Structure formats: C-alpha cells, structure tokens
Amino acid sequence: MLQQKQGESLPGELSTAVRLVTLLSLVPVEPHRINTVTLEQKLFELGYDVSARTIQRDMKKLHEAGIFGLACDTRTRPYRWFVCDQLVQHQRPRLSLVHNYEDARVG
C-alpha cells in the first residue's frame, strides 16, 4: 500500500489522476456553474500549479468521456462548467477528494 507523506510528490500518472478527481470535485451541480479561471484559482489554493489551458484540456477530455455528467455552458464566454443534476445521485457521490495527502492511501 502506497502512503503519501507531506512534502513528497506523487508519481506522474497518479498525480494526474488525483488532480482530475480534485478538478471534478470542484465543479458545481446545476444550476451553478464555474469557469476555467476560477477552477485554476481553486486548484492553486489546493496546491496545484496548472495553467488554465491545461484545465481546459482536462475538462474537455472529462466531458468527452461522458461518464461524469459534466456539461459545458457555451452560451457566453468564458465557458462555464457544471454537473447535470439528474446524474448527481448516481455518480457524483462516488467521487471523493483527499485534501490531505498524509491520509491518502492507494491500494
């Protein structure tokens, strides 16, 4: 079992996976929405230093996967992201976010 200690970085693929789960956890349920700039700021506050463009790419890939209920409001710019309310009961609760990596365990 891998345990993350404070100050250590996660291996590349695991780090990306944790960032994507974190990103998904920041997206509000409709009718609320969030834009990429705000997601970038929130990720930075959580210790992720990624560009707005990286977040845009990540969100596009997650949206195209079609399994998280992620949707994009393209009526205005910047585009705003949200999770479809109808899918929340089935999928969103399965997402869990670990803010403190000392407690993170990967099996």
Buried (B, 14 or more C-beta within 10 A) or exposed (E): EEEBEEEEEBEEEBEEEBBBEBBBBBBEBBEEBBBBEBBBEBBEEBEBEBEBEBBBEBBEEBBEEEEBBBBEBEEEEBBBBBBBEEBEEEBBEEEEEBEEBEEBEEE
